[in-house]
Amino acid sequence: MHELTITLSIVNIAEEEVRKASAQKVEEIEMEIGQLSGVEVDSLEFLWEEAVRSSVLESAERKIYHIPGKARCMECDIEFEIEQIFDPCPKCQQYFNDIVAGKELRIKSLTVT
Amino acid sequence: MCSTCGCDAEDSVKILLPGEELHPHHHDPENGHHHQHNHHSHPLTRDHTHEGSRIVNLEVDVLSKNNLMAERNRGYFEARNICCINLVSSPGSGKTTLLERTLTALKGKVNMAVIEGDQQTTNDADRIHKTGVPVVQVNTGKGCHLDSDMVHSAIMKLELKDNSILFIENVGNLVCPSLFDLGENHRVVIMSVTEGTDKPLKYPTMFETSDICIINKIDLGPYVDFDIEKSREYALRVNHHLDFFELSATRDEGMRAWYEWLKTLVPVEV
């Protein structure tokens, strides 16, 4: 259940930013979570309320942007969308692919007040 | 619940040398968690006002603190020419047995030390301690993985030698540890032939973030359905950079290639 550690890291970052901004709380948090990031958004949503209780994020609205996975075939040099790390190149059907997007696990912005 | 790491007080992180008594969880810089209050850590932060509230554009990785400490560990290892190897697998794939064999075989030739990660007990550290190699046990309590902070605290307790190999046996879990960089130089994923052939496809993130794959318990091959070639192919689909070792730590089969590779990592005493 690493989503708990992830959520608590988000709380820590938010607490620090609120303190730096001399603000009271977070109104909105924008996050980018890639499809291949290894984080289950459903799990994160499930434990969010418990994890942010009594923190600056308690009443924050959260916006999660899902970033689809994308890979580049090293043989054909084309980019294509992938759902799994091991999806083959649609052109040559090989697996010599490098992942170029979808591993994001980022806080994009915080609206503090 | 502890707000720093999500643990309950009685299920806290413990870092123990062999024979050391349990002590409570402290979130202080000497023992446990480091809270770095670096006010210059986000140089790209731009604030602007928006109807009474302010938007802070962060663009910061959620795991940035773990990654920062991992880089600090990596720098420490580099400065002292220590090669750090993070061993990851499901529970029961034979990590501890592989370590015991390796430590016994290379003792006297290579300087080594071990960090043992488990949720509870010092059983594995006690096994390693018997080989005579320095070991420290990290009990993560309810935590499902080691993080770079725990490793930092553990290396402060271990008296590491220059030009040595530090093995970290991560918590047996093929999911969570994959996201947490510990500062290691190599991540070694172990699967055994008593598991499913399609393990690399079921748990791709761990295989994708590793650079070495060990297939263990090959002596049991004739008794199980595991297809080594197929499994290698699946693992390479996930990560075409993987190098493989096929061995049986229990029966001492195929260990030589593994030892030879380890000996290339640090200067070897003749």
Contacts between the chains, C-beta under 8 A, distances in Angstrom:
chain1	res1	chain2	res2	distance
A	1	B	144	5.9
A	1	B	176	7.3
A	2	B	144	6.1
A	2	B	145	6.1
A	2	B	175	7.1
A	2	B	176	3.8
A	2	B	179	5.8
A	2	B	180	7.6
A	4	B	6	4.9
A	5	B	5	7.3
A	5	B	6	6.3
A	5	B	143	7.5
A	5	B	145	7.6
A	5	B	147	7.4
A	5	B	176	7.8
A	6	B	62	5.8
A	6	B	63	7.4
A	6	B	179	7.7
A	8	B	3	7.3
A	8	B	4	7.5
A	8	B	5	7.1
A	8	B	6	5.2
A	9	B	62	5.3
A	9	B	63	6.3
A	9	B	65	6.6
A	9	B	66	7.3
A	10	B	62	5.7
A	11	B	3	7.7
A	12	B	4	7.8
A	12	B	65	7.0
A	13	B	58	7.4
A	13	B	60	6.4
A	13	B	62	7.2
A	13	B	64	7.5
A	13	B	65	7.7
A	16	B	37	7.4
A	17	B	56	5.5
A	17	B	58	6.8
A	20	B	39	6.5
A	21	B	47	6.7
A	21	B	54	6.3
A	21	B	56	6.2
A	23	B	54	6.9
A	27	B	53	5.4
A	31	B	62	7.7
A	36	B	205	7.7
A	37	B	179	8.0
A	38	B	175	7.6
A	38	B	178	5.9
A	38	B	179	5.0
A	38	B	205	4.3
A	39	B	179	7.5
A	51	B	6	7.8
A	55	B	3	7.9
A	84	B	201	7.9
A	84	B	204	6.5
A	85	B	204	4.3
A	85	B	205	7.1
A	85	B	208	5.1
A	85	B	238	5.3
A	85	B	239	7.8
A	86	B	200	7.8
A	86	B	201	6.1
A	86	B	204	5.8
A	86	B	234	7.4
A	86	B	237	4.1
A	86	B	238	4.7
A	88	B	237	7.5
A	95	B	236	6.6
A	95	B	237	4.2
A	95	B	238	8.0
A	95	B	240	6.2
A	96	B	240	5.3
A	97	B	240	7.9
A	99	B	208	7.8
A	105	B	61	6.3
A	105	B	62	4.8
A	105	B	63	6.4
A	105	B	179	7.9
A	106	B	58	8.0
A	106	B	59	6.3
A	106	B	60	6.5
A	106	B	61	5.7
A	106	B	62	6.5
A	107	B	58	4.9
A	107	B	59	7.7
A	107	B	60	5.4
A	107	B	62	6.2
A	108	B	57	7.4
A	108	B	58	6.7
A	108	B	59	6.1
A	109	B	55	5.5
A	109	B	56	6.2
A	109	B	57	4.9
A	109	B	58	5.8
A	109	B	59	7.8
A	110	B	55	7.4
A	110	B	56	4.7
A	110	B	58	6.2
A	111	B	50	6.9
A	111	B	53	5.3
A	111	B	54	7.0
A	111	B	55	5.1
A	111	B	56	7.6
A	112	B	53	6.4
A	112	B	54	5.4
A	112	B	55	7.9
A	112	B	56	6.0
A	113	B	52	6.7
A	113	B	53	3.9
A	113	B	54	7.3
